Amino acid sequence: MDIRAVVVGGGYAGLVTARVLAGRCAGVTVVEQDGLGPDPGHRRGTPQSRHPHALLARGARILEELFPGLQDELTDRGAPVSDFGRFPMLYPTGWSPRVPTGIVLQTFSRPLLEACIRRRVLEDPAVTLLDGTLVTGLALDARRERVAGVRAEGRGTLEADLVVIAAGRHSRLPAWLAEAGLAAPEVRRVDGRLSYVSRIYARDASADPAWQASLQATLAPDTDRGGAVVAIEDGRWLVCLLGADGRTAPTDPDGFAAYAAGLANPYVHEITGTAEPLGPAYRYAGLGSAWHRYDRLRTRPAGLVVLGDALCSLNPLYGHGMTVAALQAVLLGRTLDGTTTLPRACRRFQRRAGRTLALPWLMAASLDLGWQPGRTPLPAALARRLLHRLLRRIPDDPDLYRRFLGVQHLTASPATLLGPALRPARARTRGTAA
């Protein structure tokens, strides 16, 4: 298709989408409200960038296909990589087995990943970046049936045949639709009232620790405290203290250390108790899941699609957000390739995008509904019951743990878990930290 595309949002989802569209469009303009430099850095539009990020196995595979050699580049920049089995995970039911899993995970900061991807995307002459540019609304044709581009502060109308909204969980698209006299989508929300408080510590990058990251998970309805420590580039540890159901860790140094010391995971308070802090602690809240059902709008402008967190923001504790955004970007490209007209392709993509969300939404919503008062819908209650049964068995069942990780990393079907999940658990004792 000989089309011009505008991608609203120059963060991770927008960059991956621009990469996919560059080979399919006459030109791709990425519009980002923050100023962007060549080096990694935190920015206002991604407040979650100071906290841990996980690129699941399927997401890492997609990025390597879109950006060959990316994993090696991140490794050269100091991002550790190892088998997930080297990550001691403390669930409320016990420790994960310390066994090879076949799932390789690389840990890094969000700014480093975005900087590496952005450099590669902008090497393509088909892509233009307009950073420091605020989009103020959609530009529509006279009958409000088709997008004509977007309105940008100080730049007038940026004309386009295809507009992709990838502006994150705080996207203003619902307001833009309402301003144009069009219906906004219904929204499904589940909020476990999760908060992150994170701080950076020094790490001996020359050493090879027996572990690369560790987690103590929260789990409704009883375990509302948790934490994580992750090795990232430049010889640093990223420590994140978790609070659910409205609990939050302090940001002052003494309170942060005391909260960490109160956790059952020794790896978290080992770092906070012995390593040198390299800066203050930062809090981030408002991490509930919200699915904007653009696929159910009876009327929406032709040429408009929504993906990433602007479509569905997921509780980041479960690590699905970046992988789902990559899946949706690839899906958009395939839909454009297999559809004769742009309006039909956009409608088809928006319907199909829901399939990428089915499992992540079920997992996040089923668990987080446990923090909310009232009766849980039957499908979510059944899913949560199965997940709790799985977690009880995982500490003593390495094979089940591997299958569980395959489902969590979106590389295996949930059907692989049904048999062992439904059988009664064997008697066991809880594992201990290795």
N, C-alpha and C positions, 0 to 999 in steps of 0.2 A: 504494500500500500504506500502510495506517495503522499505521506501525511506529515504535518508539523505537530510536534508534541511539546507540551509544557508540563513539567513535573514540579508540583508545589511541595517543597521540602527538600533540603539538601543534606539531610542526615543519612543514616544507614539505609533506610527503606528507599528513599528517593534516589540515592546513588546506585543501588543495585538495580532499581527499575530503569534508570537512565542507561545503564550498561546493556540491559536487555533490549531496550527500544532503539539504541543507537544503530543497530544493524537492520532495523526494520522501518525507520522513519527518515524522511529527508533532512530533518534537523530536530534536536532535542534541546530545550532550554530548561535548565534547573534553576528554580528561584528559591532563594534561602534568605530569611530575614536577618540572620546573624552574619557578621563579617567572618570570613574564613581565610586562614593563612595556610602556608604549606606544611607547617609542623603540627603535631598533635597538640590539642588544647581543649579544655572544657569550654562550653559555650552555653549561653542562657537558654537556648531553645532545646537543650538536652539536659535538664537538671538531673536526670538519673545517671549521667555519665561518671559521676564520682563514686558510683557504687558497683558491685560486681556484675559482670555480664557473662552469660554462657552461650556459646554457639554450639548447639547440639550436633551430633554426628552427621545427621542428614543435612543440616544447614552448612556445616563445614564442607561437605561433599559438593553442594551446589556452588558455594563460593569458589572452590578450587576449580570447578568447571568453567565458571564465568571469568575468573582471574587466575589463570594457571601460574603456579609457583607462589601463590599467596602464603601458604603455610610456611614455606621456606623463608620467605621475606620476613614474616612475623618472627620466626625462629632467629634469624639473623639480627633482628631488632631486640632480642632478649626475651621473647615470649616463650615460656616453658611449654613442653608438650610431653604427654605420657599416657599410658593406659589408664582408663578410668578406675581400674582396680587399685591404683595407688592413692586413691582419694578416700580416706576414712570418712564414712558418712554415718552419723549418729541419728538414727530414727528414734522416735519415742518407744519403739519396741526392741531396740538394741542396735549394735554396730553392723554395718555391712560386711560381708565376707571380703577378706583381702586376697583376691584371686584375679588372675588375668581375665579380662572381659572381652577383649577384641574391639573395644570402643576407645578410640584415641581422642583425647580432648586437649585443646590448647587454651591457655589462660593468658589474658592480656587486658589492658584497659580499653574502654570504649573509644577514647580519643585516638589511640594508636590504630585500632582497626579502621576507623573512619578515615584517618589520614592516608593510610595505605590504599584503601579503596578509592578515595577521591582522586589521588594522584593518577591512578590507572584510568579512571573514567574520563578525566579531563585530557588525557593524552589522545582521546578519540576526537578528530576534527568535527565530527557530527554533533558533539556536545558543547553547549555554551553554559557557563555558570554565571548567574546574576546574584552575587551575594550582597548582603546589606540591603536587601530589597524586600519590602513588605507587600504581600498580596492582600488587597482589600476586598476582593469579591470576584465573582464570575462575570465574564462578559458573555451575553447570550444574544441569539438572533432576535429579530423583531417579534417573533411569535413565542419566544422563550421555550423553544423546542430543541434547540441545539446550542452547544457551547461554541463561542467564537474566540475564546481565549480567557485570559484573566486580566483584572485591573490591578495595576501595581503602582504603589505610591511613588510619584516622581517620574514614572515611565509611561503613564497612560495605559493603553491596552496592549498586552502582549498577545498577538493573534496566534491561534492554534486550532487544529482540527480535533486533537485529543488532549484532554486535560486530566492528569493523574494527580489525585490528592494523596500525598504521602507525608503529611505535616505532623504526624504524631497524635498522641492521645488528646491534645488540646486543639485539634483542628477546628477552625471556625466554619467549616462547610455547612453544618446545619443552620447557622445564622445566615450565611450567604443565600441559601435556598429560601429561607423565610423572607429575607429582604427582597428577593425576586418574586415573591408571591407564590412560591412553590412549597410543597409539603416537605417537611423534614422527616427523617426516618424514626421509627420507634427504636427504643434503646432497651436492651436487656442488661441489667446490672446485678452484680454480686460483689459485695464488699466485705472482705475479712478484716478491714481496718488494719492493714499491715503498714509498718514503718521500717525504714532502714536508717541506721546511723553508722557512717563509715569513716575510717581514718587510715592513713598511709603510714607504714613503718619501714625501716631499713631492713634489707635482706642481704645475706652474703651470696651474691649471684654466682660466685665461683664454686660454691658447695653444691652437692647433689643430695638434697634432703630425701628422706625415705618417703615423703609425701609432698604433693604439689598443692593440694587444696584440701580443705576439710569443712564439713557442714554439720551443724546441729539444727535439725528442721523443726519448725513449728507444726502443730497438727491439732485441728479442732476435735473436740471442744476443750481439751485440758492443757495442752502444751502451748503456751502463748509467748514463750521466750526461746530465742535461738541465736545462732551466730554462724559466721563463715569466715574463713581466712583463705586467701587466694594469692599464689605467687604470680606477679606480673612483671613486665619488662622494667629495665633500668634498676635491677636489684631492689625491688620493693615487694612488701607484703601489703595487700589490701584487706583490712579487717572490717567486717560488717556485722553489726549487732541488730538482731531482728526482734520486732515486737508485733504481736497480732492481737486482734480484738481490742484495739485502742491502746495497748501497752506500747511504750516507747523507751528506748535507752537514752540516758543523758548524753549531752554533747560536751560537758566540761570534762577535763582530763581525769579527775578523781572518780567522777560518777561513771564515766565510760569504762575505766579499768575495773571498778567494782562490779558493774553489770557483767563484764566479760568473765571475771573471776567466779561469778555465781553460776555460770553455765557448767553443765556436765561434760562438755567437750574440752579436754585438756589442751588441744592444739590451739584453740582460740585464745585462751588466757595465757598459754605459754608465750605467744608472740606479744600480747599486750603487756605482759609482765617483764619481758626481757629485752625486746627490741626497741630501738630508738624511734620515737614518733617523728614524722617528717612534716607535720602540719596539723591543723585543727580537725575536729570531727564535723561532719556534715550530715544533716538530717534530710530525709526525703520521705514524704507520706503521700496519701491520696493514691494508693496503689491497687484499688479495686479493679475488677474486670468489667468492661463495658463493650457490648457488641451492638454497633449501629447497623440496623437491618436495612441497608440500602437496596438489598436484593428484593425487598418486599414493597418498595415504592411503586405505586401504580404508574406514576408519571415522573420521569426525571430527564434532564436534558441529554440528548444523544451526544456521544463523544466524551462523556464524563465517567471516570472510574475512581474507586477509592480502595486503598489497600494499606497494609501495615496497621499500626496502632490507630490511625484515623478511622479504620474500619472496625477493628476489634482490639482493644488493649487488654492484655491478659496479666493476671497477677505474676510479676516477674520472678517470684520465688520458684516457680516451676520451670523457668528457663526456656519457654517456647517462643517468645516474641520475635527474636531475630530470625529464627529458622522459618517461622510461619511467613514472615515478610518476604524472605527469599523464595519460598514456595510460590507465593502469590505473584511475585515479579516474573518468575519463569512461566507460570500459568498464563499471565497476560500475553507474553510473547507467543506462546503456543496457540492461544486463542486467536490472536491477530493473524497468525500463519494459516489457521484452518477455517477462517470465516471470510465470506466474500465481501461484506460491507462493514465499514467501521461501526455504525450504530448497532448492528447485530452483534458484532464482536464485543462491544462494551456491555451490552445486556447479558450476553452469554458468560462473559468473564465474571460479572458481579454475582450471577447465580452460582457459578462454579467455585467462586472464592470461599463460599460457605463450607465446602467440603474440606478445605485445608484447616478449618476451624473446629470441625466436629469433635475430634478427639481432644485437642488442647482445651477447648471450652468445657467439655464434659469433665475433664480431670480437675481444672481450676474451680469450676462452679460447684462440683460435687463436694470437694473438700471445704471450700470457703463458706458454703451454705451452713456448715456446722457451727460457724461463729454467729450466725444470725438467729434471732428468736423466731418462733413460729414453726409450722410444719414444713418439712422438706418435701418437695415433689418426689413421687415414687422413683422415677428413673435416677435422679440424683442420689436418693437414699440408697438404692441398690448398688450404684457405682461406688459410693463411699464405703458401704459395707464390704464390698469386694476388695477395695484398696486397703482398708484396715486389715483384712484377713491376709492379704499379700504381705503387708509390712510386718505382720507378726511372724511370718514364715521365713522372710528373707534372711535374717541373721544366721540361720542354720541350713540354708539351701542355696549354695552357690549357683546351681543351674537355674533356679528360679530367679535369682538376682540378675543373672545375665539376660534372661528373657524380659524381666521387668525393665532393665535399662534399654533394651532394644525398643520397647514400646515407648518409653519416656523420650528417647532420642528420635522417635518417629521413623525408625528403620524397620520396625516389625509390627505386625498386626496385633491388636489387643486379643484376638482369638488365641494367640499362643499362650495366654495366661489363664484362660477360662478353666481348663482342666485342673491344674494344680490349685487355682484359687478356690475352687468349689469343694475340694476335698478337705476333710477336717485336718486341722493342724496337728502335728506330732508334738508330744511333750518335749520340752527343751528348756535350757537355761539361757538367759540373755548373754550375748557376746560381751567382750571387754575390749577396751582400746588396745590396738596392736602397737 
